């Protein structure tokens, strides 16, 4: 506005023109830089498919597309809810917040608690001063082999601690020629630490980085999770101690079966299946079920260390390892990092650090007494020989009872436990879910720590909505309804982001975007599908499959009229229903190979034995086990060996006396191989069935025999790719197709030639005389490219064999030859005659024959793609010129 007042009209026009030119130039530069960035990403992918650099770049580009990430670098509220905006005030507020959390000494409030503290303190001092080494593997000298295993298991590309030495650097040092000496020196250093039970000063320091929990106000520190960045040496030492401690705990049954958090061969899916089986069985029996989902407030940060040490001592964890753990926790110091600024260091007197290797296992041991206290009451729900009263995944607690009175008893036990351990429940995040026989049953008042709990229709437990899918009218229709809605919404958001960064010339190549989709979108679509995948309704399955199919179609920039089966198959994406069945079958085999005392293994065996009694079976015929059993029995005869609840591998048959872990591993590998075989067979049947029923995919069905991505989609040069895709899918806008879509505006005849021929795909590619010269050029081009190759004579001979196989000519004498020619142009692989000739030439060397065949196919593919691009361009120009000089309607 200021310039308008200072410039005349002519000067304003010149300024506007300059502004437009500058904007256009800036846009060109930005697009060029984007293309360079995409190509750099593709280069990273080709160098290392699991590269963290590759994923970090994708993540950064995703954020640039408008997806903001909440960080701790913005304004923050203090304890009085005053908003801090200056950098110094923000840093001090965060430091004060965490200092207050970790400085809470759980001070006693009465004589009984004082006596408890004194007793715990005395027990700890006695254990620490007792220098007799218990006869366990916990206190043995640390070997170089243990250090090597710890290095191999350590995660790389993680933020380093205050010493700025990353785990990547540590691994690089131990891969050099000096690795044996470095390993020996590190073993000596760790053995000194273990022998004296001390944690060096440099390893005591940890940097706290607040990470937003994705829920709540971003300015409230309560909504952030404090992750501690520790030194790499500290992490390696913890890995060694953690392995010893874990093996000791499992060997001596220190952890209850109901605890699945951070334990090998256990996952969140185990508890989801247990609860699903429980609810389905109880609903079928028309019996009440009460489930209380409890949340401990700041469970890791508020762990009472004195009680933790007492639990370790009670479980025989004494000697040097106890002194080491005690030193690690009691001497630790923390500082908060916000951006590039670091607060002052402060001591911590409570909690186990989040981000520490040992913390999850230490917390599992700390909370294990809760399960023992609950189980001693003898309450819960019986399914066969299994009594279900409590399930834990780390600090996620689920209590189970048959009535309100029993549930209150279990809640009282939990209230007693948190008093003993100086912890608190988060009442707002703790809820009751009921499955009553009557829709409007009375909801009795239930209290936890003196506060009333709220009833809810469902609860998000371990990533799955529990409860809501079995309530209300028509429970079958609403089964897993809420979870499907949430998964669908989250996947749609991620799908849009991925498509945004993969469209246009400056976008990601399809195979890169596909890798991102498989990791970040399909993973969301399939979380928990081992359980719900075989139980959801057809409508629910279709809603998820649509996201999958639409993503593939939009990624390839195909029109909406494209057959839904085409794009996923072209990208090598297995149908989601088959993937869900595959995951469910693999999980069935996993349960079969578990130990007999595992909860889900007991439930499986209860179902299998109940099949002999119809009355018992009736209560279980809505469970996942029943659905899976029937599916295997009816559809997969090759897997019937797994219907007995046990899998015996060929290796076990040869050596029945092998170790239990070996038996389990061999059995699972054998089962997974069988599952892969049957799913591949089902995939072939599905492909053949779905391609044959689509007339637009007639040629495609002739040569597409497996679900895989063809090589031309990996080419960064997109010349002719879009046209080729449309021709393969049968959606290219030819006159014959326009006539079918709108007979009033098109007669279906070719507008390029005057022969009155119907413009089908075969006419356009093979017969239209306008393109005769281009067709001749394609053969000449291929031959010219074959001659300079090392074995040009052979390549030319193989190509001629290919040409003879399809009897290439301007006018084929029969339909079969025309089909072969069409498949040749559209990308069919070389026929068996070419393969046989190459094998004969290379005297049975399969690898060399395949390499040569691949080279031949690559030359043909690029030439035919260029041919398609040229005839499309020529057709477009001819139609445009005819349309501009004629008043009659023509195909457009």
N, C-alpha and C positions, 0 to 999 in steps of 0.2 A: 504493500500500500504506500509505503514511503517513496519507493522508486516511481510509482505511477504519478506522484505529485511532482517529481523532479525531471521526468523524461517526457519528451513529446511522443506522439503516436508512432512515428517511424522507429524511434529508438526503442519503444516498448515492444514493437513487433520483432525487432532484431534480438532484443533480450530474450523474448519468449522462444524464438527459434534456437538461440544458443542454449537455452535451458533444456529444450527438447533433445537437442543433439547430445548434451552432456548426460542426460538421463539415459538415453539409448546406449551411449558409450559405457556408462556405469553398469547397465544391465548386461551388456556383452561381457564385460570384465568379470562380473559376478558369476555369470553362467559358465565362463571359461574356467574360473577357479573351482566352481562346483564340479565340473567334469574332471578336472585334475584330482580333486579330492576323492571322487568316486573311483577313479582309476587306481589311486593309491590304496583305497580299501580293497579293491579286487586283487591288487598285487599282494597285499598282506594276506588275503585269504588263500591265494595260490601258494604262498610260501609256507603258511602254517594255519591249518583250518581251526586250530584251537587257540590261536594267538589272542592274548588279552588286549593287545594293541588294536586288533581288528574289532573286538567287541567294544572297547572303550570309544573308538571312533564312531561306531554305529550308535552307541548311547548318546554321544555328544550331538550327532546329527539329529537324533530323535528329539532331543531337548530344543534344538534350534528350530524345529518345526512348530514350536509353540507349547510343547509340554513342559511346564515349569516344574522344577524340583525344589521342594522345601528344604532349606538348609538352616543351620543354626547361626548363620552370619547376619541375620536381620535383627529387627527390634525384639526386645524380650521384656517380659513382665517380672518384676521382683515379687517378694513375698506379700507385699501390700498392694499388688496389682498396679503399681506405677510402671508406665512404659518407658524403658531405657532406650535411647536412640544413639547416643555417642558411642564410639568404639570402645573407649575405656570403661564406660559404665556397663556396657553389654558384657565385656569380659569379666569384670568384677562380679556382676550379678550371677553369671554362670558358675564362677569359681566358688562363690559363697553358697550357692544352691547345693553343689555337690559336696562341698566341705561339711555342710550341715548334715547331709545324708550319711556320709561315711564317718562322721564324728559322733553319731548317736551310740552311746555305750550301753544301751539297754539297761539303764540304771534301775535298781530294785526299788520297789515301793512298799514292801512289807517285810516282816521278819522271815517269813517262809522263803521268799525269793532271795533274801540275803544269805540264808543258810544254803540254798541251792547254788548260788554263785560261789560261796566259799568251798563247797564240796567239789564243784567242777574245777575250780582253780587248784585245789590241792591234788586232785586226780591228775591234772595236766602236769603240774610240777613234778610229781612222782614219776610220771611216764617220761618226761623230758630228761630227768636226772638219772634214769635207769639206763646205764650204758651197756647192759647185756644185750647182745644182738639176738633177736628172735630167729628161730630156724625157719625162715621163709625166704622165698625168692625176692621179696621186696627190698631187702638190704644187701643183696649181693653186689659185687663190683660191676660197674657198667662196662660192657664189652664194646669193642669197635663195631661189631655187627649190629648192636642195638642203635648205635649212633647212625650207621648207614641206613638202617630201616627208618629211623626218625627223619633223616634227610629226604629219603624217597617219599615219605608220607607227608612232608611239610608242603603247605600251599604256597605257591609263588605268586608274583604280581600283587602282593599285599603291601599296604602302607607300612613302612618301617617304624621302629620306636625312636626314642630321643637320640640314639647313636647314629641314625640315618643309614644303618647297615641293613639292607634288605635281604630277604631269604633267597632272592635270585642270585645275589652276589655270593652268599654262602655256598649255594649249590655250584656256582661256577668255580669257586676255589677248590671244592672237593672233587671236581671233574678233571682238574689239572694233574700233571705228573706228580705234584707234591701231595696228592690226596692221601696216601697212606700216612705220611708224616703229620699232616693236618688232622687226620682222624685220630691218630695216636695222641697228639697233643690235646685235642678236645676231650678225649676219654680220660686223660690224666686230670684235666681241669674239673670235669664233672665228678670224678671219683673223690677229689678233694672236697668239693661242695657236699657230696653225699656223706662222706665220712664224718665231717664236722657238723653236718646238718645246718649249714648256713647259706644264706642268699646274699651274694656280693652286692655292694652298694650300687654299682652301675646297673644291676639287674632289678633293683628295687623300684626304679622309676618307670612310671607309665603315663602316657598322655591320653586324656579322655577326650573323645570326639563325640559330641551329641548327634545322634541320628534320629530324624523324625519318624514316628511310628505310623504315619499316614492317617492318623485319626486325631481329631480335636484341634484346638487353637494352636497355630504355629508359634505364637509368642509365649506360650506357657511351657516352662522347662519340664513339667510333669509329663508332657506328651513326647518326650525325647528319650531314646535309649542310649545310655552311656557306654560306648565301646572303647575299651582300653587298648592302645597301641603299645606293644611290648617289644623289647629287643629280640633279635633273632636268636641269640644264644639262649635267652630265657625260654623262648618257644621250643627250641630243640630239647632243652633239659626237661621241660614240662612234658613233651611228647614221650620221652623215655620213661619218666615217672608215671605218666598216665597209662601207658601200655602195661606196665607192671601192676599198677593198682587195679586196672580193669580186669586183667586176667585173674588176679587174686579174688576180686569181688565175685566174678562169675563162677570160679572154681569152688568157692566156699558159700555160694548161694546167699550172699549178703543182700542182694537186691531182690525184691519181690517180683513175682511173675507179672503182676499188674502194672509194673513200671516199664514203659516202652521208650522213654526218652533217652536219646543218644546212646543206644545200645545196638550192637551188631545184630543184623538179621531181624531187626524190628523197625517198624515205621508207623506213621500216623494212620495208614490204611488199615493196620491190624485192629486198632481201637474202633475205627469207623465200622468195620465189618462186625466186630463184637456187638456194638450197640445196635446196628441194623438188624442183626440176627435176634437179639434180645427183644426189640420192639416188635418185629414182625411176628415172632412166636407168641408174645403176650397178647397182641391184638387179635391174632387168630383164635386164641383161647378165650378172648373177651375178658381179660383180667387187667386190673389196674397196674400201672407202672409209674413210679416217681423217679425222676432223675434230677439231681442237683448239680449244676455246673458252677464250680467255685474258682475264684481268682484271688491269688495271694498278692497283696500290694507290695510292689518292689521286692519280689522274692529273692533275687540274687543280691541286690544291694543291701538288704536288711537281714541277711543270714547272720544269726548269732554265732560268732566264732567259738565261744567257749563251749556251746552245745555241740557244734560241729566236731571239735577236737574230742569231746567225750564220745561221740558216735564212732569216730575212728578208733579210739582206744578200745571200746567195747567190742569192736569187730576184729581185734587183733592186729590192727595197723599201728605198730609201735617201732621204736628204734630210730635209726637214722632217717628213714623216710618220713616219719612223723615230725622229727625235728626240722627237716627240710620244708615240709608243708607249713609248719608253724612259722618258720622264719620268712617264708614267702609272703604269708598273709599279714603278719604283725609288723614287718619292717617296710611294707610297701608305701610308696609315696606317689601322689598323683598331681597332675597339673592339667588344666583345661585349655584346649586349643580352639580358638575361634578364628577362622581365616588363617592368617600368618602370625597371629599373636598368641603368646603363651602366658598363662597366669603364673602366679607364684606356686611353689610346691607345697603340698599339705599332706599330713599323715591320714591314714584310714584305719579305723578301729573296728569296723564291722563290715560284713558283706564279703562276697567272693567276686572278683572282678569279671565283668562281662568282656569277652574277648580273650580270656585266659583259657588255655587248653584244659587245665585241670578242673575248672569251675563246674561244668555240667555234671561230671562224675561225683565231685564233692557234694553238690547239691542233691543228687540222687540218693547218696548215702545219708545225708542230713534229713531228708523228708521220708525216708523209708519206714520209720516207726509209725507214721500216720496210717499206712496200710495195715500194719500189724495190729494197731489199736482198733481199727475199724473191723478187721476180719475176726477179731476175738469176740465180737458181739454176736456172731453167727447169723446175722440178718442179711437180707439181699434177695436175689431172684435165682432160683434153681432151674437150670436147663440141663437135663440129664444129671451127670455127676459134677457139673460145673456150678459153683456158687459165685454169682456176680454181685459184688457189693461196692466195689471201688475200682476205678481205672485212672492211671496217671500217665501223662506224657510230660516229664519234667515237672513243672509247677501247674499244669492244666489238670484239674481234678474233676472227676465225675463220680458222684455217689448214686447208688441204685438201691431202691427199696420197693416193696409191694404195697405199702400204705403210708399214710401221713405220719402215723405214730412211729413206725420204724425209721422213717426218714428223719424225724426230729431227733431220734436217738443217735443216728449217725452224725447229724449236724452238731449235736452236743459233744460228740467225740472230737470232731474237728475243732470246735471252739476250745476244748480242753487242750488240744495239741498246740494251738497257736499261743495259748497262755504259757505253756511249758517252754516253748521255743522262742518266745518274745516276738512273734510275728503278728501281722494283721491281715484280715481279709478285705478285699475291695467289694463292699456290699453292692455298689452300683453295677459292677460287672458280674455279680453272682446271681444266678436265676434258677428257678424251678421249672421243669418241663414235665407235664403229665400226659399220659395216654389213657384217659378214663373210658369206661365202657359206655357211659352216657355223655352226649355232647355238652350238656349244661350241668355237669356234676359240680357239687360244692367244692371250693378250694380252701382247705384248712390253712390256718395261719402257721407258718413255719419260720423259725428264727435261727440266725447264725450270729454268734457272739452278741446276743441280746438284741439284734436288729432284725426286723421283718424282711424276708426275701420276697422278691416279686416273681409272679408266675408269668411265663411267656409261652407262646405257642410253639416256638422253636428257638434253638440256640446255635450260633456258629461255633462248632467244636472242631478244632484241628482242620479247619478249611471246609467243613461240610455242615450244612444246616441239619441239625438233629431234631426230630420231633414233628415238624410241620408236615412232613410228607406222608404221615399216616393218620392225620386227623381230618375231621370234616366228612362231608358227604362225598361218596365216590372216591375212596382213598386210593384206588388204583390209578385214577386219572391225575390225582394231585401228588403222586409219589415222586419225591425228589424235585418237586416243582420249584421251590425257592432257589435251590442250588442251581438248577438249570437256567433260571432267569438271571442270576448273578453271573454265572459263567458266560452266558450269551452277551450280556452287557459289557463285561470287562474285555471279552475277546473282540467285540465290535470296535471298541475304542482303540485297542492295539492294532487291529487290522487297518483302520483308517490311517494311523500313523505310519505303518509300514508302506502302505500304498502311496502315501504322500512323498516319501523319500525314494520311491522306486519308479516314479512315472517320468516320462519325457526323456529327451536325449541326454540330459544331465543327471538322470536318475541312476539308481543301482541296477546292475544287470540282474535278470530274473533269478539266476542261481544264488546270488548273494541275498536278495530279498527273501528267497525261499528258505535259506538257512536261518535267517532271522525269524521267519514265520514258524518254522519247526521248533525253535527253541522258546520263543516268547509268546506265541499265540496258540499253537497246537497244544503246548504244554498246559495252558489254561483250559482248553477245550477237553482235555483228557485227565485232569487231576481227579483221582478217585474213580476213574472209569472201570477199574478192576471190579468195583462193587456195583455202582449204579449203571454201568454200561450195558449189562444184560437184564436190567430191571426197568428201565425207563420205557415210557410208552412210545409208540411210533411217531406221534406228533412231536414229542420232546426231542427224539432223535433227529427228526427232520429239521428242526429249528437249528440244531448244532451243525448238521451236515450242510445246511444252506450257507452258513458263514464260511465253511471250508471251501465249498464250490465257488462261491462268489469271489472269494479272495483270489483263487486260481484264475478265474475268468478275467477279473480286473487287472491282475498282474500281467497277463498276456495281452491286455488291451483288446479283448474280444468283444463283439457286440452282444447285447442281451439275448438275441435269438439263438446263440450258440448252445448246442446240446450240453446239459449240465455235466455229463460224464467226460467231455472232451478235455477241458483245461486241466483238471486234476491228473488225468492219465498222462497228458503231454508233459506235465511237470514231474511225473514219477511219484505222485502222492497216492498212497494206498487209501482206499475208501475208509472213512472213519468207523463205520460199523464193523469192518473186518479188523481194524486196529483195536477197537474196544474188545472184541472177542479174543484177539490175541493176548491182550494184557490180562484179561480175566482168566484165560487158560494157563498162562504163565504163573499167575498168582495161585491158582489151584495147585499146580505142581509145587510151588514154594511151600504151601501149607502141608502138603503130603510129606515133604522132606524135613519138616520141623520136628523138634523133640516131642515126645509123647506128653510132656507136662505143659506144653504151651496151650493157651486158652483156645485159640481157634482150631488147633489140631484136635482138642477134646470135643469141640462142637462139631467138627467134621465127622469124627468117628461116631459120635452120638447119632448124627443123622444117618450115617451108613448102616449102623446096627438097627436103627429104628425102621428102616425100610422093610424089615421082616414083619413088623407089626403095624397094620393099617391105622389103628387107633393112635399110636404114638406118631406115626408119620403125618397124620392129618394136621397136627399142630405145627409141623415144620414145612408144610408145602408152600409157604409164602416166603421162605428164606432164600438167601443167595445160594446156599448149598444145594437146595432142591433144584433151583433154576439151572445151576451149573451141571449138576448130575444129569438132568434130563437132556441138556444141550450136548454133552459129551456122548451120552448113550444114543441119542437120535442122529447126530450129525457127524460125529468124529469117531468112527470105529477104531482108528489107529491109536486113539488115546484111551481106550477102555481099560488099560492096565492101571490107570490112575484112579479108577472108580473104587478101588479097595482101600484108598487112603495111604498107599505105600508105593514107591517107585523104586524098582531095582534096575540099576544100570548094567550094561554088558561087562563093565570093569568089575563090578561087585560080584557078578556071577563067576568070573574067573578067580577072584580073590575075596572070598566071603569074610576073611579075617582082617581086612584093612581098617584103618582108623575111622571112627564115626564121622569126623569132619570130611575125610576123603570120600566116604560113602555119600554124604550129603551133596558135596560138590559135583561128583560124577553123576549122581542121580538127577540133579537139576540141569546140568549140561545136556544130558540125554533127553530129558523132558522138553527143554527149550528147543532142541533140534527137531524133535517130533512136532512141536507146535508150529515151528517155522515152516516145516514141510506141508502140514495140512492147511495152513493159512495161505501159503503160496498156491496150492492147488485150488483153494476157494477163490483166490484172487484171479486166477486164470479163467475159472468158470464165470465169475462176475464180469470180467472184461469181455469175454466172448458174448455173453448174454446181452449186455448193455450196448455194445457196439452194433450188434446185428439188428437190433430193433429200431435203429435210427437210420433212415434212408440217406440223410445228409452225410453219414459217416461210412458209406458203402466202401469207398476206396480205402479209407483209413483202417477199416476192419480187416482188409485183406493182408496188410503187412504189420499192423501193430499187434504183436503177440504177447507183450509183457508190459507191466506198468513201470516205465522207466523214462527218464529224461533223455531225449536225443542230444547228440553232440552239438548240433547247430545252435541250441539255446545257450551254450557256454561261450559262444563267439561274441566278443565285444563289438564286432562290426555287425550292426543290426540291418544291413542292406538286405531287403527282400524278406526279412523274417515275418513281418506283419502280414504281407500278402500270402506267404507260404502257409502261415497258420490259418488264415481264412479259407484258403483252398483245401487244406487238409480237413478242416471242420465243416466244409460245405456251406459256408455263409458268405462267400465272396459274392458281391452284387452283380451277378450276370443276368441277362435278359430272361432266361428261363425261370430263374428264381423270382425276379420281379413280376413275371406273369402270374406265378402262383400266389404271390402276396397281393397283387393289385392288377387283375386282368383288364381293367378298363384303361389303364395308362400304359400297358405294354403288351405287345403281341408275342413276345418270347423269342423273336428272331434276332440274329446277330446284326448289329448296326454297323459293324466294321466292314463286312464283306456283303456282296449283293447276291449271294447264293440262296438266300431264303432258308438257311439252316437255323435250327433252334440252337441258341447259344447256351449250351451246357458246358460243364467243366472240360469234358473231353474235346468238344469243338474248340473252345478257347485255347486250350493248351496244345492239342495235337493237330487239328484239322483246318483252322481258319487260315486261308491263303495269305492273309496280310502278314502273318508271322513266319512264313516259310523260310525267309532268309535268316531270321534269328534262330530258328531251329537248326539250320545247317551250321550256324556259327557255334552252337553249343558243343557239337561233336568235334569240330575243328579245335576249339579252345581246350577241350579236355585232352585231346591227343597231343597238342603242343605242350601242355603242362606235364604230360607223362614222360615225354622223350628225355628231358634233362635229368630225370631221376637216375640214381645209380643203376637200378635194374630196370631200365626203361623198356627193354624188349618184353620182359615178363609182364610189367604193368600194362603195356599196350595189349599184350596177348590176353591178359585177364579181363581187360576192359572189353575187348572184342568178344570174348566169351560171354560177358554180361550182355552185350548188344545182341548177340545171336540168341541168347536165352529169351529176350523179349521181342526178337525179330523187328528191330527198329526200322520204320519206314513211314512215308508220308500218309499212306492209307492202309491201315491194317485190314487183313482179310477176315478176321473174326473178332468176336467180343473179347475172348480170352486174351488175345494179343493187345487189344486196346487197353484192357485193364492192367496188363503188365507194364505198358508204356506209361500209363497214368501213375502207377505206383512208383515207377522209376523217377519221374519228375517230382513227385510229392515226398520222396525221401525214403523209399523202401530199402532195406539192407540188401547187399549183393546176394544173388541166388546161390544155391548149393554148388552149382557147376564151377563158379569162381573159387569158392572155398576149397573144393576138391582139387582144382588145378594148382592152387597155391600150396596145399599140403604135399602134393606130389613133387612139386619143384623143390621144396625145402626138405624133402625126405623125412616127412613126419615131424619136423620141428614146429610144434603148435604155436609157440610164442612168436617166432619169426613170421609165420604165416598170418597170424592175427595182426601183427604190426603192419605188414604189407597191405592186408585187406583194409585196415583202418585208414591207411594213407590213401589208398585208392578211393574209398568211400568219401573221404574228406574232400578230395579233388572234385569228385562228381557232385557232391552236395553243394559246394560253393558255386560251381558252374551253373547248376540247375537253379539255384537261388537267384543268381544274377539274371538268368534267362527269364524267370518269373517276374523279376522287377522290370526288365526291359519291355516285355509284352504288356504288362499292366500299364506302364507309362505310355506306350504307343496307343493302346486301346483308349486310355483317358483322353489323349490328345485328339484322336480321330472323332470320338463321340462329341467332344467339345466343339470341334470345327463343324461337324454335321449339324449339331443343335443350333449353332449360331447362324447357319445359312439356310435353314429349313423351317417352314411353319408347321410341319407335321410332327406329332409327338414321337419321340425316340427314347430308347432306353437310356437312362442316366445312371 
